[in-house]
Amino acid sequence: MYAPARSSTSHMQRPKLTTLRAVFSLLIINKAGGLVYNRKFTAGLNDLSSNDLLIMAGTFHGVHEISRSIAPAPSQPSHIPLSTSSSSTATAGTTIQQNPTTLRASGIEVFESATFRLQCFQTLTRTKFLLLTEPQQPNVEVILRRIHELYADFVMKNPFQTLEMPIRCEKFDRAVDGFVRVRG
């Protein structure tokens, strides 16, 4: 009877099934929908031309704004009573309309497919931070908030940076690269 020879290493060389968790890229869109920053961290998604990135930023901005406007109204009361302090000239039963921007929906926050996840973080100034990651990437919200902190520290405090214009700040680039590569 013939028995096939067994290799002692064949059972040890099985491919590892690990889930790669990567941050692919970061885009920052100004309040008018213009792309002001684009940073690629790792390969994995198809490369887009500059024109395609501009179109993607404008399209996402438009869809985000539309989704904000068509979202159902929040269930919070739309009127709040005025205080009856001595400095108030209103009567006790008067109500005022709350600021509509505080009650508006936030718009699209996550767009997910089988191969990538796009997470949006919008600041109070309506600047949007888009992070493209693997779908399994944990704590994307935390990453975006930290990137926003870096943006506030290095871009907004930069006297040579003009608001709503493309970001050209080497310190910001290095800080974001260092932060993302440590997490990735």
N, CA and C atoms as an extended XYZ file, in Angstrom:
552
Properties=species:S:1:pos:R:3:atomname:S:1:resname:S:1:resid:I:1 pbc="F F F"
N         0.827       -1.165        0.000 N   MET     1
C         0.000        0.000        0.000 CA  MET     1
C         0.875        1.233        0.000 C   MET     1
N         0.495        2.215       -0.792 N   TYR     2
C         1.277        3.419       -0.931 CA  TYR     2
C         0.664        4.522       -0.087 C   TYR     2
N         1.474        5.137        0.764 N   ALA     3
C         1.009        6.265        1.575 CA  ALA     3
C         1.761        7.503        1.102 C   ALA     3
N         1.054        8.549        0.769 N   PRO     4
C         1.728        9.765        0.306 CA  PRO     4
C         2.567       10.366        1.416 C   PRO     4
N         3.681       10.922        1.009 N   ALA     5
C         4.565       11.546        1.988 CA  ALA     5
C         3.916       12.815        2.524 C   ALA     5
N         4.052       13.016        3.813 N   ARG     6
C         3.455       14.190        4.447 CA  ARG     6
C         4.554       15.189        4.756 C   ARG     6
N         4.323       16.362        4.417 N   SER     7
C         5.277       17.411        4.725 CA  SER     7
C         4.974       17.928        6.122 C   SER     7
N         6.007       18.096        6.891 N   SER     8
C         5.796       18.540        8.265 CA  SER     8
C         5.406       20.008        8.331 C   SER     8
N         5.620       20.755        7.246 N   THR     9
C         5.292       22.182        7.277 CA  THR     9
C         3.988       22.507        6.575 C   THR     9
N         3.371       21.551        5.915 N   SER    10
C         2.172       21.859        5.144 CA  SER    10
C         1.014       22.317        6.018 C   SER    10
N         0.891       21.766        7.201 N   HIS    11
C        -0.217       22.174        8.052 CA  HIS    11
C         0.088       23.479        8.796 C   HIS    11
N         1.323       23.914        8.771 N   MET    12
C         1.702       25.124        9.481 CA  MET    12
C         1.677       26.365        8.583 C   MET    12
N         1.568       26.195        7.279 N   GLN    13
C         1.648       27.332        6.383 CA  GLN    13
C         0.290       27.739        5.827 C   GLN    13
N        -0.735       27.588        6.588 N   ARG    14
C        -2.054       28.038        6.159 CA  ARG    14
C        -2.087       29.562        6.203 C   ARG    14
N        -2.773       30.158        5.253 N   PRO    15
C        -2.829       31.620        5.270 CA  PRO    15
C        -3.626       32.107        6.470 C   PRO    15
N        -3.124       33.149        7.052 N   LYS    16
C        -3.826       33.735        8.193 CA  LYS    16
C        -5.010       34.531        7.696 C   LYS    16
N        -6.135       34.379        8.352 N   LEU    17
C        -7.329       35.131        8.005 CA  LEU    17
C        -7.468       36.286        8.986 C   LEU    17
N        -6.785       37.349        8.703 N   THR    18
C        -6.881       38.524        9.563 CA  THR    18
C        -7.640       39.609        8.823 C   THR    18
N        -8.296       40.434        9.566 N   THR    19
C        -8.994       41.538        8.943 CA  THR    19
C        -8.098       42.758        8.994 C   THR    19
N        -7.775       43.262        7.838 N   LEU    20
C        -6.946       44.438        7.735 CA  LEU    20
C        -7.791       45.652        8.080 C   LEU    20
N        -7.315       46.432        9.020 N   ARG    21
C        -8.029       47.640        9.391 CA  ARG    21
C        -7.167       48.811        8.969 C   ARG    21
N        -7.643       49.521        7.987 N   ALA    22
C        -6.829       50.595        7.436 CA  ALA    22
C        -7.667       51.847        7.251 C   ALA    22
N        -6.988       52.963        7.371 N   VAL    23
C        -7.553       54.250        7.010 CA  VAL    23
C        -6.985       54.577        5.641 C   VAL    23
N        -7.866       54.704        4.653 N   PHE    24
C        -7.412       54.930        3.287 CA  PHE    24
C        -7.087       56.400        3.022 C   PHE    24
N        -8.038       57.275        3.298 N   SER    25
C        -7.781       58.682        3.002 CA  SER    25
C        -8.691       59.606        3.795 C   SER    25
N        -8.307       60.878        3.790 N   LEU    26
C        -9.038       61.940        4.472 CA  LEU    26
C        -9.313       63.041        3.476 C   LEU    26
N       -10.547       63.529        3.478 N   LEU    27
C       -10.918       64.678        2.668 CA  LEU    27
C       -11.556       65.705        3.586 C   LEU    27
N       -11.253       66.966        3.369 N   ILE    28
C       -11.897       68.043        4.106 CA  ILE    28
C       -12.590       68.928        3.085 C   ILE    28
N       -13.886       69.166        3.330 N   ILE    29
C       -14.721       69.941        2.421 CA  ILE    29
C       -15.168       71.205        3.136 C   ILE    29
N       -14.993       72.363        2.503 N   ASN    30
C       -15.422       73.609        3.136 CA  ASN    30
C       -16.938       73.755        3.085 C   ASN    30
N       -17.461       74.801        3.708 N   LYS    31
C       -18.913       74.947        3.819 CA  LYS    31
C       -19.594       75.200        2.481 C   LYS    31
N       -18.829       75.585        1.460 N   ALA    32
C       -19.394       75.792        0.133 CA  ALA    32
C       -19.356       74.530       -0.726 C   ALA    32
N       -18.746       73.464       -0.215 N   GLY    33
C       -18.683       72.214       -0.956 CA  GLY    33
C       -17.394       72.010       -1.719 C   GLY    33
N       -16.429       72.873       -1.521 N   GLY    34
C       -15.144       72.746       -2.215 CA  GLY    34
C       -14.167       71.885       -1.437 C   GLY    34
N       -13.406       71.094       -2.146 N   LEU    35
C       -12.391       70.244       -1.529 CA  LEU    35
C       -11.191       71.104       -1.165 C   LEU    35
N       -10.872       71.179        0.128 N   VAL    36
C        -9.748       72.004        0.562 CA  VAL    36
C        -8.572       71.171        1.060 C   VAL    36
N        -8.778       69.858        1.243 N   TYR    37
C        -7.682       69.012        1.713 CA  TYR    37
C        -7.948       67.576        1.296 C   TYR    37
N        -6.901       66.908        0.850 N   ASN    38
C        -6.990       65.502        0.477 CA  ASN    38
C        -5.685       64.841        0.879 C   ASN    38
N        -5.796       63.758        1.630 N   ARG    39
C        -4.591       63.037        2.075 CA  ARG    39
C        -4.840       61.548        1.944 C   ARG    39
N        -3.961       60.860        1.229 N   LYS    40
C        -4.045       59.413        1.075 CA  LYS    40
C        -3.044       58.779        2.030 C   LYS    40
N        -3.493       57.793        2.800 N   PHE    41
C        -2.623       57.154        3.793 CA  PHE    41
C        -2.131       55.786        3.352 C   PHE    41
N        -3.025       54.960        2.831 N   THR    42
C        -2.647       53.622        2.380 CA  THR    42
C        -3.340       53.313        1.062 C   THR    42
N        -2.768       52.388        0.334 N   ALA    43
C        -3.393       51.928       -0.904 CA  ALA    43
C        -4.546       50.998       -0.548 C   ALA    43
N        -5.399       50.766       -1.465 N   GLY    44
C        -6.494       49.842       -1.225 CA  GLY    44
C        -7.713       50.195       -2.054 C   GLY    44
N        -7.941       51.465       -2.255 N   LEU    45
C        -9.027       51.905       -3.109 CA  LEU    45
C        -8.452       52.372       -4.436 C   LEU    45
N        -9.298       52.433       -5.443 N   ASN    46
C        -8.843       52.927       -6.739 CA  ASN    46
C        -8.385       54.369       -6.603 C   ASN    46
N        -7.326       54.702       -7.330 N   ASP    47
C        -6.840       56.080       -7.331 CA  ASP    47
C        -7.807       56.953       -8.123 C   ASP    47
N        -8.070       58.134       -7.585 N   LEU    48
C        -8.940       59.086       -8.263 CA  LEU    48
C        -8.111       60.277       -8.715 C   LEU    48
N        -8.473       60.825       -9.847 N   SER    49
C        -7.791       62.024      -10.328 CA  SER    49
C        -8.233       63.218       -9.488 C   SER    49
N        -7.526       64.315       -9.627 N   SER    50
C        -7.889       65.538       -8.904 CA  SER    50
C        -9.303       65.980       -9.259 C   SER    50
N        -9.640       65.874      -10.528 N   ASN    51
C       -10.976       66.253      -10.976 CA  ASN    51
C       -12.044       65.358      -10.341 C   ASN    51
N       -11.771       64.053      -10.277 N   ASP    52
C       -12.724       63.123       -9.662 CA  ASP    52
C       -12.909       63.417       -8.178 C   ASP    52
N       -11.829       63.783       -7.492 N   LEU    53
C       -11.930       64.134       -6.079 CA  LEU    53
C       -12.774       65.384       -5.875 C   LEU    53
N       -12.599       66.369       -6.746 N   LEU    54
C       -13.409       67.584       -6.663 CA  LEU    54
C       -14.881       67.287       -6.901 C   LEU    54
N       -15.156       66.432       -7.875 N   ILE    55
C       -16.542       66.045       -8.163 CA  ILE    55
C       -17.133       65.279       -6.989 C   ILE    55
N       -16.358       64.363       -6.407 N   MET    56
C       -16.830       63.588       -5.257 CA  MET    56
C       -17.148       64.505       -4.075 C   MET    56
N       -16.282       65.474       -3.800 N   ALA    57
C       -16.507       66.396       -2.687 CA  ALA    57
C       -17.770       67.221       -2.906 C   ALA    57
N       -17.930       67.759       -4.097 N   GLY    58
C       -19.115       68.559       -4.397 CA  GLY    58
C       -20.388       67.738       -4.359 C   GLY    58
N       -20.327       66.531       -4.883 N   THR    59
C       -21.504       65.655       -4.880 CA  THR    59
C       -21.880       65.256       -3.464 C   THR    59
N       -20.883       64.869       -2.657 N   PHE    60
C       -21.190       64.501       -1.276 CA  PHE    60
C       -21.777       65.686       -0.522 C   PHE    60
N       -21.209       66.863       -0.718 N   HIS    61
C       -21.717       68.061       -0.051 CA  HIS    61
C       -23.184       68.294       -0.417 C   HIS    61
N       -23.496       68.189       -1.710 N   GLY    62
C       -24.875       68.387       -2.154 CA  GLY    62
C       -25.835       67.362       -1.586 C   GLY    62
N       -25.452       66.105       -1.618 N   VAL    63
C       -26.315       65.043       -1.080 CA  VAL    63
C       -26.459       65.200        0.436 C   VAL    63
N       -25.389       65.585        1.102 N   HIS    64
C       -25.438       65.800        2.552 CA  HIS    64
C       -26.427       66.914        2.890 C   HIS    64
N       -26.369       68.015        2.154 N   GLU    65
C       -27.274       69.141        2.409 CA  GLU    65
C       -28.723       68.763        2.111 C   GLU    65
N       -28.949       68.023        1.038 N   ILE    66
C       -30.311       67.587        0.713 CA  ILE    66
C       -30.835       66.662        1.798 C   ILE    66
N       -29.997       65.732        2.268 N   SER    67
C       -30.454       64.804        3.306 CA  SER    67
C       -30.764       65.539        4.606 C   SER    67
N       -30.057       66.627        4.877 N   ARG    68
C       -30.373       67.444        6.058 CA  ARG    68
C       -31.748       68.087        5.915 C   ARG    68
N       -32.055       68.562        4.707 N   SER    69
C       -33.300       69.302        4.524 CA  SER    69
C       -34.535       68.407        4.416 C   SER    69
N       -34.370       67.164        3.981 N   ILE    70
C       -35.543       66.291        3.851 CA  ILE    70
C       -35.769       65.403        5.062 C   ILE    70
N       -34.859       65.443        6.016 N   ALA    71
C       -35.006       64.607        7.212 CA  ALA    71
C       -36.223       65.070        8.007 C   ALA    71
N       -36.906       64.134        8.667 N   PRO    72
C       -38.054       64.529        9.483 CA  PRO    72
C       -37.636       65.473       10.604 C   PRO    72
N       -38.560       66.320       10.991 N   ALA    73
C       -38.280       67.264       12.077 CA  ALA    73
C       -38.048       66.495       13.370 C   ALA    73
N       -37.134       66.972       14.201 N   PRO    74
C       -36.897       66.310       15.488 CA  PRO    74
C       -38.146       66.356       16.354 C   PRO    74
N       -38.236       65.423       17.273 N   SER    75
C       -39.427       65.322       18.112 CA  SER    75
C       -39.396       66.250       19.309 C   SER    75
N       -38.357       67.086       19.423 N   GLN    76
C       -38.277       68.032       20.521 CA  GLN    76
C       -39.292       69.143       20.310 C   GLN    76
N       -39.767       69.751       21.390 N   PRO    77
C       -40.718       70.847       21.225 CA  PRO    77
C       -40.056       72.011       20.506 C   PRO    77
N       -40.811       72.663       19.638 N   SER    78
C       -40.238       73.757       18.852 CA  SER    78
C       -40.343       75.092       19.574 C   SER    78
N       -41.016       75.141       20.694 N   HIS    79
C       -41.137       76.381       21.441 CA  HIS    79
C       -40.656       76.163       22.867 C   HIS    79
N       -40.009       77.179       23.412 N   ILE    80
C       -39.597       77.116       24.807 CA  ILE    80
C       -40.157       78.347       25.514 C   ILE    80
N       -40.572       78.226       26.769 N   PRO    81
C       -41.129       79.392       27.459 CA  PRO    81
C       -40.032       80.391       27.809 C   PRO    81
N       -40.397       81.645       27.777 N   LEU    82
C       -39.478       82.700       28.197 CA  LEU    82
C       -39.420       82.753       29.710 C   LEU    82
N       -38.289       83.157       30.238 N   SER    83
C       -38.193       83.305       31.683 CA  SER    83
C       -38.950       84.562       32.093 C   SER    83
N       -39.419       84.588       33.298 N   THR    84
C       -40.179       85.735       33.780 CA  THR    84
C       -39.341       86.540       34.749 C   THR    84
N       -38.118       86.843       34.357 N   SER    85
C       -37.244       87.642       35.202 CA  SER    85
C       -37.646       89.107       35.097 C   SER    85
N       -37.108       89.940       35.978 N   SER    86
C       -37.476       91.345       36.000 CA  SER    86
C       -36.988       92.087       34.762 C   SER    86
N       -35.948       91.560       34.101 N   SER    87
C       -35.431       92.237       32.918 CA  SER    87
C       -36.218       91.871       31.660 C   SER    87
N       -37.090       90.879       31.743 N   SER    88
C       -37.853       90.454       30.585 CA  SER    88
C       -39.074       91.346       30.406 C   SER    88
N       -39.356       91.735       29.180 N   THR    89
C       -40.527       92.549       28.901 CA  THR    89
C       -41.683       91.702       28.398 C   THR    89
N       -41.478       90.403       28.209 N   ALA    90
C       -42.522       89.522       27.704 CA  ALA    90
C       -43.422       89.072       28.840 C   ALA    90
N       -44.635       88.678       28.495 N   THR    91
C       -45.545       88.148       29.494 CA  THR    91
C       -45.181       86.728       29.817 C   THR    91
N       -45.708       86.198       30.890 N   ALA    92
C       -45.326       84.875       31.379 CA  ALA    92
C       -45.661       83.762       30.399 C   ALA    92
N       -46.677       83.882       29.581 N   GLY    93
C       -47.077       82.811       28.673 CA  GLY    93
C       -46.455       82.886       27.299 C   GLY    93
N       -45.572       83.823       27.046 N   THR    94
C       -44.977       83.998       25.735 CA  THR    94
C       -43.949       82.901       25.458 C   THR    94
N       -43.917       82.444       24.223 N   THR    95
C       -42.925       81.448       23.827 CA  THR    95
C       -42.133       81.987       22.654 C   THR    95
N       -40.917       81.473       22.485 N   ILE    96
C       -40.090       81.848       21.341 CA  ILE    96
C       -39.686       80.612       20.570 C   ILE    96
N       -39.416       80.811       19.321 N   GLN    97
C       -38.969       79.712       18.453 CA  GLN    97
C       -37.503       79.427       18.731 C   GLN    97
N       -37.166       78.148       18.958 N   GLN    98
C       -35.757       77.785       19.144 CA  GLN    98
C       -35.009       77.966       17.842 C   GLN    98
N       -33.717       78.131       17.960 N   ASN    99
C       -32.863       78.268       16.792 CA  ASN    99
C       -33.019       77.028       15.912 C   ASN    99
N       -33.487       77.169       14.658 N   PRO   100
C       -33.719       75.981       13.828 CA  PRO   100
C       -32.451       75.208       13.498 C   PRO   100
N       -31.292       75.841       13.539 N   THR   101
C       -30.062       75.109       13.215 CA  THR   101
C       -29.691       74.128       14.315 C   THR   101
N       -30.143       74.373       15.552 N   THR   102
C       -29.813       73.438       16.619 CA  THR   102
C       -30.687       72.193       16.558 C   THR   102
N       -31.819       72.285       15.888 N   LEU   103
C       -32.733       71.155       15.824 CA  LEU   103
C       -32.667       70.408       14.501 C   LEU   103
N       -31.889       70.896       13.544 N   ARG   104
C       -31.847       70.267       12.230 CA  ARG   104
C       -31.130       68.927       12.278 C   ARG   104
N       -31.504       68.071       11.353 N   ALA   105
C       -30.822       66.788       11.222 CA  ALA   105
C       -29.398       67.031       10.731 C   ALA   105
N       -28.531       66.066       10.992 N   SER   106
C       -27.123       66.250       10.654 CA  SER   106
C       -26.792       65.863        9.215 C   SER   106
N       -27.647       65.180        8.534 N   GLY   107
C       -27.350       64.738        7.180 CA  GLY   107
C       -26.681       63.369        7.195 C   GLY   107
N       -26.207       62.951        6.045 N   ILE   108
C       -25.561       61.642        5.917 CA  ILE   108
C       -24.287       61.636        6.748 C   ILE   108
N       -24.160       60.646        7.603 N   GLU   109
C       -22.974       60.528        8.437 CA  GLU   109
C       -22.096       59.356        8.033 C   GLU   109
N       -22.697       58.265        7.547 N   VAL   110
C       -21.937       57.068        7.188 CA  VAL   110
C       -22.459       56.535        5.861 C   VAL   110
N       -21.528       56.202        4.996 N   PHE   111
C       -21.824       55.530        3.739 CA  PHE   111
C       -20.937       54.301        3.718 C   PHE   111
N       -21.545       53.115        3.703 N   GLU   112
C       -20.763       51.890        3.837 CA  GLU   112
C       -21.043       50.925        2.694 C   GLU   112
N       -19.972       50.301        2.219 N   SER   113
C       -20.089       49.247        1.209 CA  SER   113
C       -19.323       48.034        1.716 C   SER   113
N       -19.215       47.026        0.889 N   ALA   114
C       -18.493       45.819        1.292 CA  ALA   114
C       -16.983       46.060        1.373 C   ALA   114
N       -16.481       47.072        0.665 N   THR   115
C       -15.037       47.275        0.605 CA  THR   115
C       -14.533       48.534        1.309 C   THR   115
N       -15.411       49.477        1.602 N   PHE   116
C       -14.967       50.688        2.289 CA  PHE   116
C       -16.116       51.308        3.071 C   PHE   116
N       -15.737       52.213        3.944 N   ARG   117
C       -16.698       52.974        4.744 CA  ARG   117
C       -16.306       54.440        4.672 C   ARG   117
N       -17.269       55.302        4.378 N   LEU   118
C       -17.039       56.732        4.366 CA  LEU   118
C       -17.781       57.321        5.554 C   LEU   118
N       -17.052       57.924        6.463 N   GLN   119
C       -17.641       58.510        7.675 CA  GLN   119
C       -17.481       60.020        7.574 C   GLN   119
N       -18.554       60.750        7.867 N   CYS   120
C       -18.538       62.207        7.797 CA  CYS   120
C       -18.682       62.798        9.195 C   CYS   120
N       -17.845       63.775        9.486 N   PHE   121
C       -17.959       64.561       10.710 CA  PHE   121
C       -18.080       66.008       10.283 C   PHE   121
N       -19.203       66.634       10.628 N   GLN   122
C       -19.409       68.030       10.257 CA  GLN   122
C       -19.259       68.908       11.486 C   GLN   122
N       -18.463       69.965       11.355 N   THR   123
C       -18.251       70.886       12.465 CA  THR   123
C       -19.399       71.888       12.531 C   THR   123
N       -19.399       72.702       13.559 N   LEU   124
C       -20.418       73.739       13.693 CA  LEU   124
C       -20.307       74.790       12.598 C   LEU   124
N       -19.117       74.931       12.014 N   THR   125
C       -18.929       75.870       10.911 CA  THR   125
C       -19.248       75.236        9.565 C   THR   125
N       -19.787       74.025        9.580 N   ARG   126
C       -20.218       73.259        8.411 CA  ARG   126
C       -19.055       72.765        7.546 C   ARG   126
N       -17.859       72.726        8.097 N   THR   127
C       -16.742       72.073        7.422 CA  THR   127
C       -16.912       70.577        7.628 C   THR   127
N       -16.746       69.808        6.569 N   LYS   128
C       -16.947       68.361        6.643 CA  LYS   128
C       -15.606       67.641        6.556 C   LYS   128
N       -15.424       66.686        7.444 N   PHE   129
C       -14.248       65.814        7.442 CA  PHE   129
C       -14.732       64.439        7.012 C   PHE   129
N       -14.231       63.937        5.892 N   LEU   130
C       -14.614       62.624        5.386 CA  LEU   130
C       -13.430       61.694        5.549 C   LEU   130
N       -13.668       60.548        6.167 N   LEU   131
C       -12.620       59.559        6.364 CA  LEU   131
C       -13.033       58.273        5.667 C   LEU   131
N       -12.210       57.807        4.740 N   LEU   132
C       -12.447       56.546        4.034 CA  LEU   132
C       -11.616       55.471        4.716 C   LEU   132
N       -12.282       54.417        5.208 N   THR   133
C       -11.616       53.352        5.952 CA  THR   133
C       -12.121       51.996        5.497 C   THR   133
N       -11.487       50.952        6.043 N   GLU   134
C       -12.027       49.600        5.919 CA  GLU   134
C       -13.361       49.576        6.658 C   GLU   134
N       -14.316       48.749        6.245 N   PRO   135
C       -15.608       48.702        6.946 CA  PRO   135
C       -15.488       48.281        8.416 C   PRO   135
N       -14.465       47.503        8.757 N   GLN   136
C       -14.309       46.997       10.124 CA  GLN   136
C       -13.508       47.940       11.022 C   GLN   136
N       -13.061       49.071       10.508 N   GLN   137
C       -12.232       49.985       11.295 CA  GLN   137
C       -13.007       50.458       12.526 C   GLN   137
N       -12.473       50.214       13.732 N   PRO   138
C       -13.180       50.647       14.938 CA  PRO   138
C       -12.910       52.119       15.256 C   PRO   138
N       -13.806       52.709       16.013 N   ASN   139
C       -13.643       54.057       16.571 CA  ASN   139
C       -13.374       55.137       15.529 C   ASN   139
N       -14.070       55.094       14.431 N   VAL   140
C       -13.861       56.079       13.373 CA  VAL   140
C       -14.257       57.478       13.868 C   VAL   140
N       -15.296       57.566       14.687 N   GLU   141
C       -15.724       58.858       15.217 CA  GLU   141
C       -14.612       59.485       16.062 C   GLU   141
N       -13.930       58.665       16.853 N   VAL   142
C       -12.836       59.147       17.690 CA  VAL   142
C       -11.686       59.650       16.815 C   VAL   142
N       -11.382       58.938       15.754 N   ILE   143
C       -10.326       59.344       14.837 CA  ILE   143
C       -10.676       60.689       14.203 C   ILE   143
N       -11.918       60.836       13.756 N   LEU   144
C       -12.336       62.085       13.128 CA  LEU   144
C       -12.288       63.259       14.101 C   LEU   144
N       -12.702       63.031       15.320 N   ARG   145
C       -12.660       64.121       16.312 CA  ARG   145
C       -11.220       64.542       16.607 C   ARG   145
N       -10.313       63.576       16.661 N   ARG   146
C        -8.898       63.904       16.900 CA  ARG   146
C        -8.315       64.661       15.703 C   ARG   146
N        -8.686       64.254       14.497 N   ILE   147
C        -8.227       64.974       13.307 CA  ILE   147
C        -8.766       66.403       13.338 C   ILE   147
N       -10.005       66.569       13.772 N   HIS   148
C       -10.564       67.917       13.898 CA  HIS   148
C        -9.780       68.743       14.921 C   HIS   148
N        -9.364       68.129       16.012 N   GLU   149
C        -8.537       68.830       17.007 CA  GLU   149
C        -7.200       69.265       16.379 C   GLU   149
N        -6.596       68.371       15.618 N   LEU   150
C        -5.346       68.714       14.939 CA  LEU   150
C        -5.564       69.856       13.944 C   LEU   150
N        -6.690       69.824       13.248 N   TYR   151
C        -7.066       70.886       12.311 CA  TYR   151
C        -7.186       72.223       13.052 C   TYR   151
N        -7.847       72.207       14.203 N   ALA   152
C        -8.001       73.437       14.985 CA  ALA   152
C        -6.645       73.944       15.473 C   ALA   152
N        -5.781       73.032       15.892 N   ASP   153
C        -4.477       73.428       16.422 CA  ASP   153
C        -3.506       73.920       15.349 C   ASP   153
N        -3.464       73.256       14.216 N   PHE   154
C        -2.439       73.571       13.229 CA  PHE   154
C        -2.922       74.404       12.044 C   PHE   154
N        -4.171       74.282       11.673 N   VAL   155
C        -4.672       75.019       10.507 CA  VAL   155
C        -5.361       76.311       10.934 C   VAL   155
N        -6.288       76.209       11.847 N   MET   156
C        -7.054       77.393       12.240 CA  MET   156
C        -6.212       78.414       12.994 C   MET   156
N        -5.167       77.975       13.653 N   LYS   157
C        -4.289       78.898       14.376 CA  LYS   157
C        -3.117       79.375       13.529 C   LYS   157
N        -3.072       78.942       12.291 N   ASN   158
C        -2.005       79.329       11.384 CA  ASN   158
C        -2.337       80.699       10.787 C   ASN   158
N        -1.520       81.725       11.054 N   PRO   159
C        -1.844       83.058       10.537 CA  PRO   159
C        -1.743       83.160        9.011 C   PRO   159
N        -1.101       82.214        8.369 N   PHE   160
C        -0.951       82.253        6.919 CA  PHE   160
C        -2.044       81.471        6.191 C   PHE   160
N        -2.936       80.834        6.931 N   GLN   161
C        -4.021       80.055        6.332 CA  GLN   161
C        -5.245       80.946        6.144 C   GLN   161
N        -5.796       80.943        4.947 N   THR   162
C        -7.023       81.673        4.660 CA  THR   162
C        -8.190       80.708        4.778 C   THR   162
N        -9.223       81.140        5.498 N   LEU   163
C       -10.403       80.289        5.675 CA  LEU   163
C       -11.012       79.915        4.336 C   LEU   163
N       -11.528       78.721        4.257 N   GLU   164
C       -12.235       78.190        3.086 CA  GLU   164
C       -11.335       77.975        1.871 C   GLU   164
N       -10.034       78.098        2.050 N   MET   165
C        -9.091       77.903        0.952 CA  MET   165
C        -8.330       76.600        1.157 C   MET   165
N        -7.694       76.068        0.105 N   PRO   166
C        -6.940       74.811        0.258 CA  PRO   166
C        -5.933       74.892        1.400 C   PRO   166
N        -5.821       73.797        2.132 N   ILE   167
C        -4.959       73.729        3.312 CA  ILE   167
C        -3.558       73.324        2.875 C   ILE   167
N        -2.609       74.190        3.189 N   ARG   168
C        -1.204       73.920        2.909 CA  ARG   168
C        -0.433       74.174        4.194 C   ARG   168
N        -0.415       73.161        5.036 N   CYS   169
C         0.217       73.291        6.346 CA  CYS   169
C         0.984       72.005        6.637 C   CYS   169
N         2.306       72.093        6.574 N   GLU   170
C         3.153       70.919        6.744 CA  GLU   170
C         3.032       70.308        8.139 C   GLU   170
N         2.870       71.146        9.153 N   LYS   171
C         2.716       70.629       10.523 CA  LYS   171
C         1.438       69.815       10.646 C   LYS   171
N         0.365       70.264       10.010 N   PHE   172
C        -0.892       69.516       10.017 CA  PHE   172
C        -0.712       68.185        9.307 C   PHE   172
N        -0.052       68.204        8.150 N   ASP   173
C         0.214       66.965        7.404 CA  ASP   173
C         0.956       65.954        8.277 C   ASP   173
N         2.024       66.411        8.932 N   ARG   174
C         2.823       65.502        9.762 CA  ARG   174
C         2.023       64.985       10.958 C   ARG   174
N         1.256       65.850       11.591 N   ALA   175
C         0.471       65.435       12.764 CA  ALA   175
C        -0.595       64.418       12.386 C   ALA   175
N        -1.286       64.660       11.279 N   VAL   176
C        -2.324       63.719       10.832 CA  VAL   176
C        -1.689       62.401       10.414 C   VAL   176
N        -0.592       62.459        9.647 N   ASP   177
C         0.097       61.235        9.244 CA  ASP   177
C         0.520       60.421       10.457 C   ASP   177
N         1.140       61.077       11.417 N   GLY   178
C         1.587       60.368       12.621 CA  GLY   178
C         0.444       59.743       13.380 C   GLY   178
N        -0.640       60.479       13.548 N   PHE   179
C        -1.789       59.964       14.273 CA  PHE   179
C        -2.439       58.790       13.553 C   PHE   179
N        -2.674       58.921       12.270 N   VAL   180
C        -3.370       57.874       11.509 CA  VAL   180
C        -2.504       56.629       11.395 C   VAL   180
N        -1.243       56.769       11.138 N   ARG   181
C        -0.363       55.599       10.984 CA  ARG   181
C        -0.209       54.821       12.277 C   ARG   181
N        -0.245       55.490       13.413 N   VAL   182
C        -0.195       54.803       14.702 CA  VAL   182
C        -1.475       53.998       14.911 C   VAL   182
N        -2.618       54.535       14.501 N   ARG   183
C        -3.905       53.869       14.701 CA  ARG   183
C        -4.140       52.770       13.682 C   ARG   183
N        -3.565       52.907       12.491 N   GLY   184
C        -3.835       51.995       11.383 CA  GLY   184
C        -3.135       50.728       11.486 C   GLY   184
